Amino acid sequence: MDIDKRRRRFSLKVHNDGLERSLRVAVFSDSLGPGWNGVTVAVLDLVAELVRTGHEVLLVAPKANLQHPAHGVTSIRLPSIRVPGIHPAIATGFGFGSCMKRLRATSVDVVHLHGAGPVCLLGAYLSGVNRVPLVITWHTDLDEYLPHYRYLRFAFRLWDAFVRVVCWKNSLPLSSNWSSCNKSRPLREGCGGIRALVSRAHVVIAPSEKIAGKLRRLHPTVKIRVIPTGVHVADLAGCMPDLQAERRSPDAPTFLYVGRVCPEKGIGLLLDAFEIARKAVPRATLILVGDTTMARALKPRLRAAHCKRDIIVVGEVHRSLLERYYRSADCFVFPSMTDTQGLVLQEAAYHGLPIIKVDGALDSFAGVDTSIVCEPTPPALAEAIVTMAEMCEDRDSLRKLTNAGRQVAAQLKVSVQVGKVIGAYGSAITEGFGGRS
């Protein structure tokens, strides 16, 4: 279907909410298991909501031990391997030739990329060869991530070479200027491969203003929409109990972290700060919930703290089980400087938790009034923990403080946010291919 027919089809089939109800969307992701992370959650929620609202979805991703995202989804799972030090399974490049042949015969209305690896380059190929509008969601702040992986510099160089070979062998775009791993700050320094990929997009979706600003500096003319990933919420009035009444004793506050337990998430900073804070709040407990497979450097400290019973390392749990941890905590601590949104901040705010974080750029998604923002240093974070422990003693004031956060988080429902993504699809389709190559 050429772009003019696609534009007419979109304009003729619009409902009262202004959203197309029969789009065919090709979603490409380089991260989809085996473990849970923000990208995986965002992709699965997007796909499930698209199908629920009547759209057709083709999902292309590395093969991993993860359940099928939703009924009614056409899925292409490509052979993959686990690379030490890298969280998701990575596509090997095998099967790309047959996949490209299948993609060339595929008719879709819009291509949506979640990443910049080999699988997403297949999506860029589909967009180019079939002249289909391209939408990219940029989830990862590479400028903040890469400094934490200097010990994996050799692995990243191999990744760079691998992407080049896959591009060249399969005639994928970006083969001549892909250079993401040769720069320590690819967004700030203007990586040629990333800029080339972004320049192909009709719309780039950023989950926060933090990453949107970096993308604007990389490519000033790109059309960017800030659309945070949604959170699953219930009806505040009818389904949410008085959460503060369920918390533990005020003199024994429980601090919760949910997310991957690894260096780039600031876990070392959190452990240092909690050790200082325990001198002032000796009965405080820290609970860490998340995948620990990349925490090798931290494991001796985690084992020692676990033996003292002041730090509980739960490990990775299914997302359906997270609610019990949110309900049992008094405060949520988020020491990461590498996140582009921090979906867990929305979840914590929705469950009535006050929040401590070190990245002020993430304020607008959890509710400024429910957060303490401090410098990313152990003394500053420890002071924030002690301050929050004192605040937890006044339950009535704390309840008023966190109600605003729950209201803000409730506005970012999955259905609402995916509706905004569909609006971005409509903008890309209406704009047309515009001569992009």
Stockholm file with secondary structure:
# STOCKHOLM 1.0

chainA/1-437         MDIDKRRRRFSLKVHNDGLERSLRVAVFSDSLGPGWNGVTVAVLDLVAELVRTGHEVLLVAPKANLQHPAHGVTSIRLPSIRVPGIHPAIATGFGFGSCMKRLRATSVDVVHLHGAGPVCLLGAYLSGVNRVPLVITWHTDLDEYLPHYRYLRFAFRLWDAFVRVVCWKNSLPLSSNWSSCNKSRPLREGCGGIRALVSRAHVVIAPSEKIAGKLRRLHPTVKIRVIPTGVHVADLAGCMPDLQAERRSPDAPTFLYVGRVCPEKGIGLLLDAFEIARKAVPRATLILVGDTTMARALKPRLRAAHCKRDIIVVGEVHRSLLERYYRSADCFVFPSMTDTQGLVLQEAAYHGLPIIKVDGALDSFAGVDTSIVCEPTPPALAEAIVTMAEMCEDRDSLRKLTNAGRQVAAQLKVSVQVGKVIGAYGSAITEGFGGRS
#=GR chainA/1-437 SS CCHHHHHHHHHHSBCTTSCBSSCEEEEEESCCCSSCCHHHHHHHHHHHHHHHTTCEEEEEEECCSCCCSCTTCEEEEECEECCTTCSSCEECSTTHHHHHHHHHTCCCSEEEEECSSHHHHHHHHHHHHTTCCEEEECCCCHHHHGGGGGGGHHHHHHHHHHHHHHHHHTTCTTTTTCCGGGCSSHHHHTCHHHHHHHHHCSEEEESSHHHHHHHHHHCTTSCEEECCCCBCCCCHHHHCCCGGGGSCCTTSCEEEEESCCSGGGTHHHHHHHHHHHTTTSTTCEEEEESCCTTCGGGHHHHHHHHHHTSEEEEECCCGGGHHHHHHHCSEEEECCSSCSSCHHHHHHHHTTCCEEESCGGGGGGTCGGGEEECCSSHHHHHHHHHHHHHHTTCHHHHHHHHHHHHHHHHTSBHHHHHHHHHHHHHHHHHHCCTTCC
#=GC SS_cons         CCHHHHHHHHHHSBCTTSCBSSCEEEEEESCCCSSCCHHHHHHHHHHHHHHHTTCEEEEEEECCSCCCSCTTCEEEEECEECCTTCSSCEECSTTHHHHHHHHHTCCCSEEEEECSSHHHHHHHHHHHHTTCCEEEECCCCHHHHGGGGGGGHHHHHHHHHHHHHHHHHTTCTTTTTCCGGGCSSHHHHTCHHHHHHHHHCSEEEESSHHHHHHHHHHCTTSCEEECCCCBCCCCHHHHCCCGGGGSCCTTSCEEEEESCCSGGGTHHHHHHHHHHHTTTSTTCEEEEESCCTTCGGGHHHHHHHHHHTSEEEEECCCGGGHHHHHHHCSEEEECCSSCSSCHHHHHHHHTTCCEEESCGGGGGGTCGGGEEECCSSHHHHHHHHHHHHHHTTCHHHHHHHHHHHHHHHHTSBHHHHHHHHHHHHHHHHHHCCTTCC
//
